[in-house]
Amino acid sequence: MKKLILKTLQSTVQGDVFSQKEFRKFYSVDASSYQIIPELVVVPKNEKDVVNVINIARKFKTSVTVRGAGTGLVGSALNNGIILEMKNFDSIRLAKDYVTIGPGTIKGKLDKKLEEYKKFFPPNPSIGSFCSIGGMLGSNSSGSRSLKYGSVIDNVIEITFIDGNGNKITLPKDKRVAKKIREFSKKIDRNNFPNVTKNSSGYRIDKVKSINDAHKVFIGSEGTLGVILSAKLKIKDIPRKRILFVIEYKTIKNAIKNCIEINKTKPSAIEFVDKTILNQIKFKFDGKTKCLLFIEYDDKINSNEKKIKLIITGKIIKKLKKDSDIFRWWKYRDSSLHYSLKSIKKEKIIPHAIEDATVPLENLQKLFSVLDEINKKYRTRSVVYGHAGNGNIHVRLISDRKRIPNIKNIAIQYFNEVIKLGGTITGEHGDGLARSEFVKRQYGAKNYQIFKQIKKFFDPKNVLNPDKIITKKSMIVKNLESFLVV
Ligand SMILES: Cc1cc2nc3c(=O)[nH]c(=O)nc-3n(C[C@H](O)[C@H](O)[C@H](O)COP(=O)(O)OP(=O)(O)OC[C@H]3O[C@@H](n4cnc5c(N)ncnc54)[C@H](O)[C@@H]3O)c2cc1C
């Protein structure tokens, strides 16, 4: 069968088709803890290739999983059928307030191009220039400045994609499809959607308030509804000035309490790093410092400086106005994942399924308490950093490798509490292999049923990235074999 698919693809597709072990292995991993070796890898040359691959996959009852740069943290781009590598789709066309872009474009290339015109695309994942636009759209990525500018979903005007039937659709332009999506959105139980400022779980049908929003259901859909061929993204003028404060606190409780007051002054970012991370920064902090907040403003610099000085309960250790200084300190914050891994012995790192929950800011302190309970119960330790202003914390658990089967129990306990706090199980990284089995728990049976209808509408044969978002399987502790080899 595999030979027949290979032959059919090779004779149909103008791009490259790979079946060699080395290529399949390369595409079997991303930045998550998982590994799944695909059957084949296709690098389409054009739109027709994408349509052909999807139609061939449907005919041969295999799957198509589209991949960006593979920096995803929960295995969203891993699957066992055909992997679609979109690097040839890397066009950039600039207009005054938007850019039309191919999904294979690496974010760093877009940033450079926009900088020439003093513009920027606001979502800024800490991975920086390495991720692709397709992956950002597929995950509904965010970053530190999403506090002011929103996630990817808030910054997209239009998308063009090929669905699981092989049809090319542009949303919200295609009124027939847009109306259908709006109908789905009218049926949802909004009370069961989390009350947060960023959310990458499930299908974001809650964002579709009119047919003009129809494209939003695709943002964060992890390649399960269609393969995006191009997107029109909103762009903004680069702020003329910024100011960054780095503030040390003696307790996490005080820092988080202070976040609520600081947030009222509308900064562009409020970020948090804990003691383990700050210990890696080359600076002499007070020995009693337990955590830092990074607070940035990119407008009304003087008045905001006055305001923040009145409400800060920690100690300002840096007030930075020069671009190069601001860049250097943001680099410390953006290296948190690297620092946390560096600080843990390899045999103590365990897969990170609970790394990305987000709760309403007023409940963030309670989320830290939930984490304390988990650490006590499972004898784990945690490294924490993240986008505190959005109530979004990234958690790395440290434990003995022998405890790995407990990850599912930890996830169940943590996610139940996150949902009770009005939060989402993932604010940025998506459901992927780690969290898709919890999507029903997150949204309730009624909304999950609507998600299934949306999936069926765009991909009735379940060709596109199966078992992500909609699944009956439990994948959270499967496919970790390569990770567990120390
Ligand atoms: C060190 C580090 C820091 C990070 N920091 C952040 C952060 O601050 N904020 C944040 O949000 N994320 C962060 N991430 C997660 C990740 O980098 C981002 O979500 C990133 O945008 C994923 O892009 P990618 O190109 O690597 O996507 P991939 O991992 O390749 O794919 C991600 C998903 O997008 C889908 N996809 C890819 N292309 C398409 C397409 N053309 N059409 C439809 N679907 C598509 C894939 O199928 C998959 O489901 C971080 C990751 C690392 C390793």
The ligand as an SDF file (V2000), in Angstrom:
LIG
                    3D

 53 58  0  0  0  0  0  0  0  0999 V2000
   11.6650   28.0020   23.2510 C   0  0  0  0  0  0  0  0  0  0  0  0
   10.2260   28.1330   22.8170 C   0  0  0  0  0  0  0  0  0  0  0  0
    9.4960   29.2420   23.1900 C   0  0  0  0  0  0  0  0  0  0  0  0
    8.1640   29.3870   22.7890 C   0  0  0  0  0  0  0  0  0  0  0  0
    7.4870   30.5020   23.1830 N   0  0  0  0  0  0  0  0  0  0  0  0
    6.2100   30.6700   22.7880 C   0  0  0  0  0  0  0  0  0  0  0  0
    5.4820   31.8460   23.1920 C   0  0  0  0  0  0  0  0  0  0  0  0
    5.9770   32.7180   23.9040 O   0  0  0  0  0  0  0  0  0  0  0  0
    4.2080   31.9700   22.7510 N   0  0  0  0  0  0  0  0  0  0  0  0
    3.6080   31.0280   21.9490 C   0  0  0  0  0  0  0  0  0  0  0  0
    2.4600   31.2070   21.5650 O   0  0  0  0  0  0  0  0  0  0  0  0
    4.2690   29.9100   21.5720 N   0  0  0  0  0  0  0  0  0  0  0  0
    5.5350   29.7010   21.9660 C   0  0  0  0  0  0  0  0  0  0  0  0
    6.2110   28.5690   21.5850 N   0  0  0  0  0  0  0  0  0  0  0  0
    5.5110   27.5160   20.8150 C   0  0  0  0  0  0  0  0  0  0  0  0
    5.7220   27.5760   19.2820 C   0  0  0  0  0  0  0  0  0  0  0  0
    6.9980   28.0270   18.9600 O   0  0  0  0  0  0  0  0  0  0  0  0
    4.7560   28.4730   18.5760 C   0  0  0  0  0  0  0  0  0  0  0  0
    3.4360   28.1080   18.8570 O   0  0  0  0  0  0  0  0  0  0  0  0
    4.9750   28.5340   17.0610 C   0  0  0  0  0  0  0  0  0  0  0  0
    4.1630   29.5460   16.5400 O   0  0  0  0  0  0  0  0  0  0  0  0
    4.7560   27.2580   16.2970 C   0  0  0  0  0  0  0  0  0  0  0  0
    5.1940   27.4940   14.9520 O   0  0  0  0  0  0  0  0  0  0  0  0
    5.8670   26.3760   14.0380 P   0  0  0  0  0  0  0  0  0  0  0  0
    6.0620   26.9540   12.6950 O   0  0  0  0  0  0  0  0  0  0  0  0
    7.0380   25.7850   14.6770 O   0  0  0  0  0  0  0  0  0  0  0  0
    4.6540   25.3170   13.9870 O   0  0  0  0  0  0  0  0  0  0  0  0
    4.6580   23.7340   14.0130 P   0  0  0  0  0  0  0  0  0  0  0  0
    5.0990   23.2380   15.3300 O   0  0  0  0  0  0  0  0  0  0  0  0
    5.3390   23.1970   12.8260 O   0  0  0  0  0  0  0  0  0  0  0  0
    3.0810   23.4910   13.8480 O   0  0  0  0  0  0  0  0  0  0  0  0
    2.1830   23.9440   14.8250 C   0  0  0  0  0  0  0  0  0  0  0  0
    0.7430   23.6430   14.3730 C   0  0  0  0  0  0  0  0  0  0  0  0
    0.3990   24.4800   13.2700 O   0  0  0  0  0  0  0  0  0  0  0  0
   -0.1320   23.6950   12.2160 C   0  0  0  0  0  0  0  0  0  0  0  0
    0.2270   24.3200   10.9300 N   0  0  0  0  0  0  0  0  0  0  0  0
    1.4630   24.5790   10.4470 C   0  0  0  0  0  0  0  0  0  0  0  0
    1.3770   25.1070    9.2060 N   0  0  0  0  0  0  0  0  0  0  0  0
    0.0590   25.1700    8.9000 C   0  0  0  0  0  0  0  0  0  0  0  0
   -0.6720   25.5670    7.7510 C   0  0  0  0  0  0  0  0  0  0  0  0
   -0.0640   26.0050    6.6400 N   0  0  0  0  0  0  0  0  0  0  0  0
   -2.0250   25.4550    7.7640 N   0  0  0  0  0  0  0  0  0  0  0  0
   -2.6810   24.9960    8.8660 C   0  0  0  0  0  0  0  0  0  0  0  0
   -2.0410   24.6030    9.9850 N   0  0  0  0  0  0  0  0  0  0  0  0
   -0.6830   24.6870   10.0050 C   0  0  0  0  0  0  0  0  0  0  0  0
    0.5200   22.3240   12.3990 C   0  0  0  0  0  0  0  0  0  0  0  0
   -0.2300   21.2930   11.7860 O   0  0  0  0  0  0  0  0  0  0  0  0
    0.5300   22.2020   13.9010 C   0  0  0  0  0  0  0  0  0  0  0  0
   -0.7150   21.7410   14.3400 O   0  0  0  0  0  0  0  0  0  0  0  0
    7.5480   28.3870   21.9780 C   0  0  0  0  0  0  0  0  0  0  0  0
    8.2930   27.2730   21.5860 C   0  0  0  0  0  0  0  0  0  0  0  0
    9.6170   27.1330   21.9990 C   0  0  0  0  0  0  0  0  0  0  0  0
   10.3840   25.9220   21.5640 C   0  0  0  0  0  0  0  0  0  0  0  0
  1  2  1  0
  2  3  1  0
  2 52  2  0
  3  4  2  0
  4  5  1  0
  4 50  1  0
  5  6  2  0
  6  7  1  0
  6 13  1  0
  7  8  2  0
  7  9  1  0
  9 10  1  0
 10 11  2  0
 10 12  1  0
 12 13  2  0
 13 14  1  0
 14 15  1  0
 14 50  1  0
 15 16  1  0
 16 17  1  0
 16 18  1  0
 18 19  1  0
 18 20  1  0
 20 21  1  0
 20 22  1  0
 22 23  1  0
 23 24  1  0
 24 25  2  0
 24 26  1  0
 24 27  1  0
 27 28  1  0
 28 29  2  0
 28 30  1  0
 28 31  1  0
 31 32  1  0
 32 33  1  0
 33 34  1  0
 33 48  1  0
 34 35  1  0
 35 36  1  0
 35 46  1  0
 36 37  1  0
 36 45  1  0
 37 38  2  0
 38 39  1  0
 39 40  1  0
 39 45  2  0
 40 41  1  0
 40 42  2  0
 42 43  1  0
 43 44  2  0
 44 45  1  0
 46 47  1  0
 46 48  1  0
 48 49  1  0
 50 51  2  0
 51 52  1  0
 52 53  1  0
M  END
$$$$
